[in-house]
Amino acid sequence: MTSRAFAGALALLVGAGGAARLLALPRLLPDLDAVNFARSLNGFDLAAQAPHFPGYPVYVAMARLASAAGASEVVALALPGLVLGVVAIGALGLVLRPYLGAVGALVAAVLLALLPLPVLFGATPGSDGTGLALLVLAACAVLVAGDSAPRVAVLAGVLAGVALGARPSFLPALLGLALVVPRGRRLAALAGGGLGVGGWLVPLVALTGPAELLRIGSGFLLGHAGKWGGTVAVRPELGWRLENFGFDILAAGLGLPWPGVDGDSVAVLAARLLLALGLAGALVALAHAALRESLSASEHRVTLLALALGVPYGAWMFLGQNLLKARHALPVVLALALLVAVGVAVLARACPSRVSLSLVGAVAVSTAAVMLPVGLEQGREPSPAARLVAHVSSTLSPSGTLLFTGEEARLFEHYVPYFRAGRPASGEQLRREVERVAAAGADVYVTSTAPGAEALAPHLEPVSRFACDRRVRSHAHDIVLFHYRPAPPASSEKVL
């Protein structure tokens, strides 16, 4: 493929990735995290969860710039991830071409541009898309650091440090990248990392105060690790973790078929199966070449890079993250995309150029086909939580009505603050509060996401259901609104 043809194909993929993200741009804030980020647009305050710890200062700074330029809150929060995501697609293709050839580089760009998870969270009003894009750029800089001047290693460190300020939970992936920095460039990369981290850590400490930052951070980390964060300490069941880990990566991340998830048309299901075969074939080709030690030096380098960022992060995701939220799989999906690109490059060396280019086309078509339904659903339909808020505000009176719910309470506070919506800390607190306010004459509603709601089942009458494809929102994708009916007072018989 000529340089001009490659540039044209890559430009087409960059445009397709940007268009896909625009299609997936939601109309309303979808959840608690998005509301917390929206609150930070008017004032950065960790103590008030504007946003919540660890603050994501790099992402918030970018979003505030977009807001100051006149963007709406949803657009301002989505714009950093969308713009940087498009930049990352182009950078990945350009950087990988000398290492994997035109075909391998284009496949990597296709997957980053069109896989469901990067598209959905590249358009979501949150920090995930920004963090992923900066992780891609840091990985690109690390890859070329050994073949370039020391300043490229400094740039790699700076990008890694900035990525940490946009998405701190990506730390294991960034540390993995540090392992593959060439030995002669490590000091330069370390200096760059210090600059990148210092650029956001110093303002964060100055704004919050050292003692207050320590207090907020320790409280958050203790809660995340042992109470509500969904870590292995909170949800230790191996079967549960394996099922959700697999779903997050394979179904939500790559768009592959998954048991119990249906609703696809025949064409989309066929595309999922075709994509599964293509990705599996590329990985088998990579494994075969690695076992035969026939990988080229450049292919071996990209493979090591993918494993270095994917394996440590994958372990952290499995043990230390809430697996109900598929967004945590983004670095693993990136690592798999790089491995697939290497596998395709191996296959391309053994195929005529026309066949190799057809591989790129097949991957692009099948990936776009599995991405479009979920992308369009996210862009057209508000999240179940947002639809719950809209339904309540349009059908119920705020006077005398009390709601008990989960994370959706923050959406009520943001969009309809005149409704009283509480988020109980435990099932026991939910039971006590519901019984108390119901006895006082309040009209009580409870959602299925309220902690311990199942214990009230005999008194809950379903009112409405708000659901979406689990691949669009793996967390809180099915919310039921119930009307609480107190038990009638016990009848007493008059003894004669």
C-alpha positions as CSV (number, residue, x, y, z in Angstrom):
1,M,0.0,0.0,0.0
2,T,1.4,3.4,-1.0
3,S,1.9,6.1,1.6
4,R,-0.9,8.2,0.0
5,A,-3.4,5.3,0.1
6,F,-2.5,4.5,3.7
7,A,-3.0,8.1,4.7
8,G,-6.3,8.2,3.0
9,A,-7.5,5.0,4.7
10,L,-6.3,6.2,8.1
11,A,-8.1,9.5,7.6
12,L,-11.3,7.7,6.7
13,L,-11.0,5.7,9.9
14,V,-10.3,8.8,12.0
15,G,-13.5,10.3,10.5
16,A,-15.5,7.1,11.1
17,G,-14.3,7.0,14.8
18,G,-15.3,10.6,15.3
19,A,-18.7,10.1,13.6
20,A,-19.4,7.0,15.7
21,R,-18.7,8.9,18.9
22,L,-20.9,11.8,17.9
23,L,-23.7,9.3,17.2
24,A,-23.2,7.8,20.7
25,L,-23.2,11.2,22.5
26,P,-25.9,11.1,25.1
27,R,-28.5,13.9,25.5
28,L,-28.6,13.8,29.3
29,L,-26.2,13.1,32.1
30,P,-26.5,9.3,32.6
31,D,-25.4,8.6,36.2
32,L,-23.9,9.7,39.5
33,D,-20.4,10.1,38.2
34,A,-21.5,12.3,35.4
35,V,-23.4,14.6,37.8
36,N,-20.4,14.8,40.0
37,F,-18.3,15.9,37.0
38,A,-21.0,18.4,36.0
39,R,-20.8,20.0,39.4
40,S,-17.1,20.4,39.0
41,L,-17.6,22.6,36.0
42,N,-18.7,25.5,38.3
43,G,-16.3,24.8,41.2
44,F,-13.7,22.1,42.0
45,D,-14.4,20.8,45.5
46,L,-13.4,17.2,46.4
47,A,-15.1,17.6,49.8
48,A,-18.4,18.2,48.1
49,Q,-17.8,15.5,45.5
50,A,-17.5,18.0,42.7
51,P,-16.1,15.7,41.5
52,H,-15.5,12.7,43.8
53,F,-12.0,11.7,44.8
54,P,-9.4,11.3,43.2
55,G,-10.6,14.4,41.4
56,Y,-9.4,13.6,37.8
57,P,-7.9,17.1,37.6
58,V,-6.6,16.8,34.0
59,Y,-9.9,15.7,32.7
60,V,-11.8,18.3,34.7
61,A,-9.5,21.1,33.5
62,M,-10.2,20.2,29.9
63,A,-14.0,19.9,30.5
64,R,-14.0,23.3,32.2
65,L,-12.2,24.9,29.2
66,A,-14.9,23.5,27.0
67,S,-17.6,24.8,29.3
68,A,-16.0,28.2,29.4
69,A,-16.1,28.2,25.6
70,G,-19.9,27.9,25.8
71,A,-20.5,24.1,25.5
72,S,-23.4,22.6,27.4
73,E,-22.6,20.4,30.4
74,V,-23.0,17.1,28.5
75,V,-20.9,18.3,25.5
76,A,-18.3,19.9,27.8
77,L,-17.8,16.7,29.7
78,A,-17.8,14.5,26.6
79,L,-15.6,16.8,24.4
80,P,-12.2,16.0,25.8
81,G,-12.6,12.3,25.3
82,L,-14.1,12.7,21.9
83,V,-11.4,15.0,20.6
84,L,-8.5,13.2,22.1
85,G,-10.0,9.9,21.0
86,V,-9.9,11.0,17.4
87,V,-6.3,12.2,17.8
88,A,-5.4,8.8,19.4
89,I,-6.8,6.8,16.4
90,G,-4.7,8.7,14.0
91,A,-1.6,8.6,16.2
92,L,-1.9,4.8,16.7
93,G,-2.2,4.1,13.0
94,L,0.8,6.3,12.1
95,V,3.0,5.0,14.9
96,L,2.3,1.3,14.2
97,R,2.9,1.4,10.5
98,P,6.7,1.0,10.7
99,Y,6.2,-1.8,13.2
100,L,3.3,-3.8,11.8
101,G,3.0,-2.6,8.2
102,A,0.0,-0.9,6.7
103,V,-2.4,-3.7,7.3
104,G,-1.6,-4.3,10.9
105,A,-1.6,-0.5,11.7
106,L,-5.0,0.0,10.0
107,V,-6.5,-2.9,11.9
108,A,-5.4,-1.4,15.2
109,A,-6.9,1.9,14.1
110,V,-10.2,0.2,13.1
111,L,-10.5,-1.4,16.5
112,L,-9.8,1.7,18.5
113,A,-12.1,3.7,16.2
114,L,-15.1,1.3,16.1
115,L,-15.1,-1.2,19.0
116,P,-18.2,-0.7,21.1
117,L,-16.5,0.1,24.5
118,P,-14.1,2.8,23.2
119,V,-16.9,4.4,21.2
120,L,-19.4,4.4,24.0
121,F,-17.0,5.8,26.6
122,G,-15.3,8.1,24.1
123,A,-18.7,9.9,23.9
124,T,-19.8,9.6,27.6
125,P,-19.6,12.6,29.9
126,G,-16.9,11.1,32.0
127,S,-13.1,10.7,32.3
128,D,-12.8,7.3,30.7
129,G,-12.5,8.4,27.1
130,T,-9.9,11.0,27.9
131,G,-7.9,8.5,30.0
132,L,-8.0,5.9,27.3
133,A,-6.9,8.4,24.6
134,L,-4.0,9.6,26.8
135,L,-3.0,5.9,27.5
136,V,-2.9,5.3,23.8
137,L,-0.7,8.3,23.2
138,A,1.6,7.3,26.0
139,A,1.9,3.8,24.6
140,C,2.7,5.2,21.2
141,A,5.5,7.4,22.6
142,V,6.9,4.5,24.6
143,L,6.9,2.3,21.5
144,V,9.1,4.8,19.5
145,A,11.2,6.0,22.5
146,G,14.0,3.5,21.8
147,D,14.3,4.6,18.2
148,S,14.1,8.3,18.7
149,A,15.8,11.2,20.5
150,P,15.7,11.3,24.4
151,R,13.0,14.0,24.2
152,V,10.5,11.4,22.9
153,A,11.1,9.4,26.1
154,V,10.4,12.6,28.1
155,L,7.2,13.0,26.1
156,A,6.2,9.5,26.9
157,G,6.7,10.2,30.6
158,V,4.8,13.4,30.4
159,L,1.9,11.7,28.6
160,A,1.8,8.9,31.2
161,G,1.8,11.4,34.0
162,V,-1.0,13.4,32.4
163,A,-3.0,10.2,31.7
164,L,-2.7,9.4,35.4
165,G,-4.3,12.8,36.2
166,A,-7.2,12.1,33.8
167,R,-7.8,8.5,34.9
168,P,-5.9,7.4,38.1
169,S,-7.3,3.9,38.0
170,F,-5.2,3.3,34.9
171,L,-2.0,3.3,37.1
172,P,-1.3,-0.4,36.7
173,A,-1.4,-0.1,32.9
174,L,0.9,3.0,33.0
175,L,3.4,1.2,35.3
176,G,3.3,-1.7,32.8
177,L,4.3,0.7,30.1
178,A,7.2,1.9,32.2
179,L,8.6,-1.7,32.1
180,V,9.0,-1.6,28.3
181,V,10.8,1.8,28.1
182,P,14.3,1.0,26.7
183,R,16.9,1.0,29.4
184,G,18.8,3.9,28.0
185,R,15.7,6.1,28.0
186,R,14.3,5.3,31.5
187,L,15.8,8.3,33.2
188,A,14.3,10.6,30.6
189,A,10.9,9.0,30.8
190,L,11.0,9.2,34.6
191,A,11.8,12.9,34.4
192,G,8.9,13.4,32.0
193,G,6.6,11.4,34.3
194,G,7.5,13.7,37.2
195,L,6.7,16.7,35.0
196,G,3.4,15.2,34.0
197,V,2.3,14.3,37.5
198,G,3.6,17.5,39.0
199,G,1.6,19.5,36.5
200,W,-1.7,18.4,38.1
201,L,-0.7,17.2,41.6
202,V,0.7,20.5,42.8
203,P,-2.6,22.4,41.8
204,L,-4.7,19.6,43.3
205,V,-2.8,19.9,46.7
206,A,-3.0,23.7,46.6
207,L,-6.7,23.7,45.9
208,T,-7.7,21.1,48.4
209,G,-5.0,21.4,51.1
210,P,-2.6,18.6,52.0
211,A,-4.4,17.5,55.2
212,E,-7.9,17.7,53.6
213,L,-6.7,15.8,50.6
214,L,-5.3,13.0,52.8
215,R,-8.5,12.8,54.8
216,I,-10.7,12.6,51.7
217,G,-8.4,10.2,49.9
218,S,-8.0,7.8,52.8
219,G,-11.8,7.7,53.4
220,F,-12.5,7.1,49.8
221,L,-9.9,4.4,49.4
222,L,-11.0,2.6,52.6
223,G,-14.6,2.7,51.4
224,H,-13.7,1.6,47.8
225,A,-11.6,-1.3,49.1
226,G,-13.9,-2.7,51.8
227,K,-17.5,-1.4,51.6
228,W,-18.9,-0.2,48.3
229,G,-16.2,-0.4,45.6
230,G,-17.0,-3.8,44.2
231,T,-13.5,-5.2,44.9
232,V,-12.8,-8.8,45.6
233,A,-13.1,-7.9,49.3
234,V,-16.7,-6.8,48.8
235,R,-17.7,-9.4,46.1
236,P,-15.4,-12.3,46.6
237,E,-17.6,-14.9,44.7
238,L,-15.3,-16.4,42.0
239,G,-18.1,-17.3,39.6
240,W,-19.6,-13.8,39.8
241,R,-16.3,-12.2,39.2
242,L,-15.4,-14.5,36.2
243,E,-18.8,-14.0,34.6
244,N,-18.7,-10.2,34.8
245,F,-15.0,-10.0,33.9
246,G,-15.7,-12.0,30.8
247,F,-18.8,-10.0,29.9
248,D,-17.0,-6.7,30.4
249,I,-14.2,-7.6,28.0
250,L,-15.8,-9.9,25.4
251,A,-19.4,-8.7,25.2
252,A,-19.4,-5.0,26.2
253,G,-15.8,-4.4,25.1
254,L,-15.4,-6.3,21.9
255,G,-19.1,-6.8,21.0
256,L,-18.9,-10.6,20.8
257,P,-21.9,-12.9,21.5
258,W,-22.7,-13.6,25.1
259,P,-25.1,-16.1,26.8
260,G,-28.3,-14.4,28.0
261,V,-27.8,-11.2,26.0
262,D,-30.1,-11.2,23.0
263,G,-32.3,-8.8,21.0
264,D,-29.9,-8.7,18.0
265,S,-31.1,-8.9,14.4
266,V,-29.8,-11.8,12.3
267,A,-27.4,-9.4,10.5
268,V,-25.9,-8.1,13.8
269,L,-25.6,-11.6,15.2
270,A,-23.8,-12.7,12.1
271,A,-21.5,-9.7,12.4
272,R,-20.7,-10.6,16.0
273,L,-19.9,-14.2,15.0
274,L,-17.7,-13.0,12.1
275,L,-15.9,-10.6,14.4
276,A,-15.4,-13.3,17.0
277,L,-13.9,-15.6,14.3
278,G,-11.7,-12.8,13.0
279,L,-10.3,-11.8,16.3
280,A,-9.8,-15.4,17.4
281,G,-8.0,-16.2,14.1
282,A,-5.6,-13.2,14.5
283,L,-4.8,-14.2,18.1
284,V,-4.2,-17.8,17.1
285,A,-1.8,-16.6,14.3
286,L,0.0,-14.5,16.8
287,A,0.4,-17.4,19.3
288,H,1.5,-19.7,16.5
289,A,4.2,-17.2,15.3
290,A,5.3,-16.6,18.9
291,L,5.7,-20.3,19.6
292,R,7.7,-20.8,16.4
293,E,9.7,-17.7,17.2
294,S,8.9,-16.3,13.8
295,L,7.7,-12.9,15.0
296,S,9.8,-10.0,13.6
297,A,11.6,-7.8,16.1
298,S,9.0,-5.0,15.6
299,E,6.1,-7.4,16.0
300,H,7.6,-8.7,19.2
301,R,8.0,-5.2,20.5
302,V,4.3,-4.3,20.0
303,T,3.3,-7.7,21.6
304,L,5.4,-6.9,24.7
305,L,3.9,-3.5,24.9
306,A,0.3,-4.9,24.7
307,L,1.0,-7.5,27.4
308,A,2.8,-5.0,29.6
309,L,-0.2,-2.7,29.8
310,G,-2.9,-5.3,29.6
311,V,-1.8,-8.0,32.1
312,P,-1.1,-5.9,35.2
313,Y,-4.2,-3.8,34.5
314,G,-6.3,-7.0,33.9
315,A,-5.2,-8.4,37.3
316,W,-6.1,-5.1,39.0
317,M,-9.5,-5.0,37.2
318,F,-10.3,-8.5,38.3
319,L,-9.3,-8.0,41.9
320,G,-9.8,-4.3,42.6
321,Q,-12.5,-2.9,40.4
322,N,-16.3,-3.0,40.3
323,L,-16.9,-5.5,37.6
324,L,-20.5,-4.4,37.2
325,K,-19.1,-1.4,35.3
326,A,-17.7,-2.4,32.0
327,R,-15.8,0.8,31.5
328,H,-13.1,-0.6,33.7
329,A,-12.2,-3.0,30.8
330,L,-11.0,-0.2,28.5
331,P,-7.2,-0.8,28.9
332,V,-7.7,-4.6,28.5
333,V,-9.6,-4.0,25.3
334,L,-6.8,-1.7,24.1
335,A,-4.2,-4.4,24.8
336,L,-6.3,-7.0,22.9
337,A,-6.7,-4.7,20.0
338,L,-2.9,-4.4,19.8
339,L,-2.4,-8.1,20.0
340,V,-5.0,-8.7,17.2
341,A,-3.2,-6.1,15.1
342,V,0.0,-8.0,15.5
343,G,-1.8,-11.3,14.5
344,V,-3.2,-9.7,11.4
345,A,0.3,-8.4,10.5
346,V,1.6,-11.9,10.8
347,L,-1.2,-13.2,8.5
348,A,-0.6,-10.3,6.1
349,R,3.1,-11.4,5.6
350,A,1.8,-14.7,4.3
351,C,-1.0,-13.4,2.1
352,P,-1.1,-11.4,-1.2
353,S,-1.7,-7.7,-0.6
354,R,-5.2,-7.8,-2.0
355,V,-6.2,-10.5,0.5
356,S,-4.5,-8.6,3.3
357,L,-6.5,-5.5,2.5
358,S,-9.7,-7.5,2.5
359,L,-8.9,-8.5,6.1
360,V,-8.9,-4.9,7.0
361,G,-12.3,-4.3,5.3
362,A,-13.9,-7.4,6.9
363,V,-12.7,-6.3,10.4
364,A,-14.0,-2.7,9.8
365,V,-17.4,-3.8,8.5
366,S,-18.0,-6.4,11.3
367,T,-16.8,-4.0,14.0
368,A,-19.0,-1.2,12.8
369,A,-22.0,-3.5,12.5
370,V,-21.7,-4.6,16.2
371,M,-21.0,-1.1,17.4
372,L,-23.8,0.8,15.7
373,P,-26.8,-0.6,17.6
374,V,-25.3,0.2,21.0
375,G,-23.9,3.5,19.9
376,L,-27.2,4.6,18.5
377,E,-29.0,3.4,21.6
378,Q,-26.7,5.5,23.9
379,G,-27.1,8.5,21.7
380,R,-30.9,8.3,21.2
381,E,-32.1,6.9,24.5
382,P,-31.3,8.5,27.9
383,S,-30.0,6.1,30.5
384,P,-32.5,4.1,32.6
385,A,-31.6,6.4,35.5
386,A,-32.3,9.5,33.5
387,R,-35.6,8.1,32.2
388,L,-36.6,7.2,35.8
389,V,-36.1,10.8,36.8
390,A,-38.0,12.1,33.9
391,H,-40.9,9.7,34.5
392,V,-41.1,10.6,38.2
393,S,-41.0,14.3,37.6
394,S,-43.8,14.1,34.9
395,T,-46.1,11.7,36.7
396,L,-45.8,12.3,40.5
397,S,-46.3,15.3,42.7
398,P,-43.2,16.4,44.7
399,S,-45.5,17.3,47.5
400,G,-45.8,14.4,49.9
401,T,-43.8,12.0,47.8
402,L,-40.6,10.4,49.0
403,L,-38.3,8.2,46.9
404,F,-35.7,5.7,48.1
405,T,-33.2,4.8,45.4
406,G,-29.5,4.0,44.7
407,E,-27.0,6.2,42.8
408,E,-29.9,7.8,40.9
409,A,-30.5,10.0,43.9
410,R,-27.8,12.3,42.6
411,L,-29.6,12.7,39.2
412,F,-32.8,13.7,41.1
413,E,-30.8,16.2,43.0
414,H,-29.3,17.6,39.8
415,Y,-32.4,17.7,37.5
416,V,-35.4,17.9,39.9
417,P,-34.1,19.0,43.3
418,Y,-37.6,19.7,44.4
419,F,-38.2,15.9,44.7
420,R,-37.1,14.3,47.9
421,A,-35.0,11.3,46.8
422,G,-32.8,9.5,49.4
423,R,-30.1,6.9,49.0
424,P,-30.0,4.7,52.1
425,A,-26.7,3.3,53.2
426,S,-28.0,-0.1,53.9
427,G,-31.0,-2.4,53.7
428,E,-31.7,-1.9,57.4
429,Q,-31.7,1.9,57.1
430,L,-34.0,1.6,54.0
431,R,-36.5,-0.5,56.0
432,R,-36.5,1.8,59.0
433,E,-36.9,5.0,56.9
434,V,-39.6,3.6,54.7
435,E,-41.7,2.4,57.6
436,R,-41.2,5.7,59.4
437,V,-42.2,8.1,56.6
438,A,-45.0,5.8,55.4
439,A,-46.5,5.8,58.9
440,A,-46.3,9.6,58.8
441,G,-48.5,9.6,55.7
442,A,-45.9,10.1,52.9
443,D,-46.5,8.5,49.5
444,V,-43.4,6.3,49.2
445,Y,-41.7,4.9,46.1
446,V,-38.7,2.6,46.1
447,T,-36.5,1.6,43.1
448,S,-34.9,-1.8,42.6
449,T,-31.4,-0.2,43.0
450,A,-32.0,0.9,46.6
451,P,-29.9,-1.2,49.0
452,G,-32.0,-4.0,50.5
453,A,-35.1,-3.2,48.3
454,E,-35.7,-7.0,47.9
455,A,-36.5,-7.3,51.6
456,L,-39.5,-5.0,51.1
457,A,-40.8,-7.1,48.2
458,P,-44.2,-8.1,49.8
459,H,-45.1,-4.4,50.1
460,L,-43.8,-3.2,46.7
461,E,-46.1,-2.8,43.7
462,P,-44.3,-2.4,40.3
463,V,-45.1,0.9,38.6
464,S,-42.6,1.3,35.7
465,R,-39.5,-0.3,34.3
466,F,-36.6,1.4,32.7
467,A,-34.1,-0.8,30.8
468,C,-31.5,-0.7,28.1
469,D,-29.1,-3.2,26.5
470,R,-26.7,-4.5,29.1
471,R,-23.9,-3.9,26.6
472,V,-24.8,-0.2,26.7
473,R,-24.9,0.2,30.4
474,S,-23.7,-2.8,32.2
475,H,-24.3,-1.1,35.5
476,A,-27.9,-0.2,36.5
477,H,-29.2,-1.3,33.0
478,D,-32.6,-2.4,34.4
479,I,-34.3,-0.2,37.0
480,V,-37.8,-0.9,38.4
481,L,-39.9,1.8,40.2
482,F,-42.1,0.4,42.9
483,H,-44.9,1.9,44.9
484,Y,-44.7,1.0,48.6
485,R,-47.9,-0.3,50.1
486,P,-47.7,-0.6,53.9
487,A,-49.2,-3.7,55.5
488,P,-52.7,-3.1,56.8
489,P,-53.1,-2.9,60.5
490,A,-53.8,-6.2,62.2
491,S,-57.5,-6.7,62.7
492,S,-58.7,-7.3,66.3
493,E,-61.7,-9.4,67.1
494,K,-64.0,-8.3,69.9
495,V,-64.1,-10.9,72.6
496,L,-67.7,-11.4,74.0
